[in-house]
Amino acid sequence: MIKKEIVIGEKYGRMLVIKELDWINYGKSTVRVVLCRCDCGNEKEVRLGNLRSGNVQSCGCLVIEQRKAEITHGMTGTKEYKAWQSIHQRCFNKNDCNYHNYGGRGISVCKRWMSSINFLEDMGKCPSKTHSIERKDNNKDYSPENCKWATKKEQANNRRNTRSLKFQGVTMSVSEWAGFLGLKVSTLFSRLDKGWSTHKALTTKTILT
């Protein structure tokens, strides 16, 4: 069997890979095992596949914290707890259907929010059934400073306002292109909404009347 690349230094949730161990037989297959150091300081041998799938994110301390949170805050089944679970899945579970838009492009969860207790303390109760967790800057991680509860309409506006256009090798947001070209942001959005190509939208001069 050809040994894969060394993964020392990779981080999965709270687990940092510090050493590659021997392959072990597991049923009819051979699996790769690594030694990890958890953020809490404990070291544990883990199957690499369990790390990459998101099934293992800590030495076990995270599970204990989650259980304490459920008991203390009554979080089981709540919208807040489901939101916390969801952001961890999309950032750390490579099998999640949304991973490519989050963990796959470098988006992670801050160290403090590895705990669901801290997440609830920072975010508070979800204002309504129509709200969900949103990042203010879609290119930054999930953290208290970059997240808020937002409605679907607010999230749609955020995605619209941060829309990027690539022209002649340069990529900027719609608002940045508008400022650079001396156009109104509303004018540029209107052109794009009408189906204009990027080239036409950016190069057509505004006729003053």
N, C-alpha and C positions, 0 to 999 in steps of 0.2 A: 504493500500500500504506500502510495506517495504521500508524504507528510505535507500538509498545507502550510501556508505562511504563518510565522509566529505572530501572535496577537497580543503580546505583552504591551500594556499601556492602554488598551481599549477599555472603555467605561460603559457599563450596562446598568442603568439605574444607580444604585449605590455601590455596585461591585466593580472594582478595578482589577483587571487581570495582571498578576505580578509574576506568574511562572507557568510554563507549560509542562504538564505531567505526561506520563505514559498513556498511550491509548489503552482502553480496557474493553473486554468483551462484554456486550450487553445483549443477551438473547442471541439472535443469529447475526447480529451486526457488531462492528467495532466502533466505539465512540471516543471522541476526544475529550479529555479532562484537563481543566486548568485550575490553578490555585488563585483565589481572589481575596482581596482585602476589602472589607466593607467599610463604609464611611464611619461606622461606629468603632472600628478598630479590629473587629474579629476577622479571622482568616478562615476560608472554607474552600474545599475542593468541590468543583461544580462541573457538570457536563456543559460543554460549550454550546451545544444545541439549545439547552434550556435558557442560557443567557440571551442568545440571539433571538429566541422566540418571544422573550419577555416574560417567560414563566418564572424566572428567578431574577429578582431585582435587588435582593439584599441577603444577608446571612440568615435572616429570619426575623430580624428586629422590625422590619417594615410591617410584617404580618401582625406582630404583637401590637404595634402602634395603631394599626387599622382596627384591630379588635377593641382596643381601649377607646378609640374614637367612636366606634359604633355604640359602645356601652355608655360613654360619657355624654355624647351629643345625640344619640338616637339617630345616627346617620344612615343606617341600613336601608337601602331602597329609596333614599331621598334624592332629589334632583342634584343637590350639591355633591353628594358622594358619587353619583353616576358621572357628573362632570369631571370630577377628580380622576376617576378610573379611566374615563375616555381620553383625557390628555396624556395619560401615561401610556395607554395602548398605542395611540397614534405616534408617540415619540420614541417608544422603546421596542414595540413589537413589530418585527419586520414582516410578520404575516398579516398584519392589519391592513385592510384595503386602503386606508388613508396614509399609511406610513411614508409613501414616496413624497407626499406634500409636506411632511413634518420632519420626523427623524431622518428620513432619507435625504433631506436637504439641509441637515444640521440643526434643526429646531429641537430644543431640549426643554427640560423642566428644571427650574432652579432647585438648589439643594434643600432649601427650606420646605419646598412643596413636595418632597419625597414623603412627607407626613401629611395625611389627610386632615389631621387636627389643625396643623398650621394653615392649611389651605382654607378651612372653614373660618378660622380666626381672622385671616386676612381679607377674604372675600365676603364673608357674612352670608346671610340667607339670600337665595335667589329671589329677586323682587316679584317675579310672576312666572306663570307657565310658559310665557312667550319669550322669556329671556334665556340666554345661554352664555357660556364663557367666551370672551373674545380678546384677542391681543390687539392693543392699540397700534403697534408696529408689527406687521405680519412677517417681518424678517428677523424679529427678535424672539427670545425664549418666553416660555410661560413663567411669569414671576409677578409678585404683588405690584410692582411698578408698571408692568406692561399689560396688565389684564383688568377687565371690568365685565360686569354683567351687561349684556346688550340685547336689544330686540333684533329680529331678523332684518328689519328695515335699516337699523343702524349698521349692522354688519354688512349689508349690501352696499350702503353708502361708503363704508370704509374700503371695501374691495374696489369700488369704483374710483375713489379718490387716489388710491395707490396703484392704479392701473399703469403699466409701463409700456412704452413704445420704443422700438428699436429702429433707428434711421441712420443710414450711412455709417454703420458701425458703432453708433452711440446709443446707449439706453438710458432714458430718463422717464420720470413719471409724466402724466399728462399735464399736470400743473407746472412742472419744471419746463417742459417744452413750450407751454404757453408763455411763460415769463421770458424764456430765451428768445422766442420769436416775436414777442410783443403782441400776442393774441390774447383775447379773453378766454379764460378757462371754459366758460360756458359755450363759447363759439367752437372751440376745439372738440368738446364733448358732443356738441350737436352734430358736427360733421361725422364723427365716428359712429354716433347712433344711427345716422342715415346710411351707414354702410360704406362711407368713403374709405379708400385705402390709406394707409399711413402716409405714403408719399403725397397723395393729393391733399390730405387733411393738413399736413405740415407746410406744404409749399404754396398753397392757394392764398393769395393776398386778399385781405379784407377790403371791400370796396366801400369807401366812405361816401355818404350821401348827405 
